[in-house]
Amino acid sequence: MQLSELLTPSRTLCHVDVVSKKRALELASQTIAEQLNGPAAEDIFSGLINRERLGSTGIGEGVAIPHCRMAGVDRAIGMLMTLESPIDFDAIDNRPVDLVCLLLVPEQGAEEHLQTLAGLAELFNHSETRDALRACVDSQSLMERVQQLCQEG
């Protein structure tokens, strides 16, 4: 599943001002919960934090892909945020993160979860993709750029 299929304009946020990993995950959890008839923000946040305790989802090069499987989610859901200022995410390369791509998948969606994660990691592995997303000036241009990148790729 491509990133553009996981997002909506309201789950594509540019230049978000957060000061910590916890705050970024809280904001993402609240935003997603407000748009779904499913899990509460607290449940989403708890799932994401529990996953982070297993090991950071900061994959390097300023990118994090926080993710978890979640009861009450019937399809893969994504959210993309570029951050105003990079934050510590305990990434594998110890660099701060300024691109956060969150993923929630159904509780029984283990295979879909792994395939989608692999696709996202591959997408963010390209410096041109990261640079293009970081260059966006607002949420609309960020969503349009994601769609363009997915059509090209």
Secondary structure as GFF3:
##gff-version 3
##sequence-region A 1 153
A	DSSP	alpha_helix	3	6	.	.	.	ID=ss1
A	DSSP	three_ten_helix	9	11	.	.	.	ID=ss2
A	DSSP	beta_strand	12	16	.	.	.	ID=ss3
A	DSSP	alpha_helix	21	35	.	.	.	ID=ss4
A	DSSP	alpha_helix	41	54	.	.	.	ID=ss5
A	DSSP	beta_strand	58	60	.	.	.	ID=ss6
A	DSSP	beta_strand	63	64	.	.	.	ID=ss7
A	DSSP	beta_strand	67	70	.	.	.	ID=ss8
A	DSSP	beta_strand	77	87	.	.	.	ID=ss9
A	DSSP	beta_strand	97	106	.	.	.	ID=ss10
A	DSSP	alpha_helix	110	124	.	.	.	ID=ss11
A	DSSP	alpha_helix	127	134	.	.	.	ID=ss12
A	DSSP	alpha_helix	139	152	.	.	.	ID=ss13
###
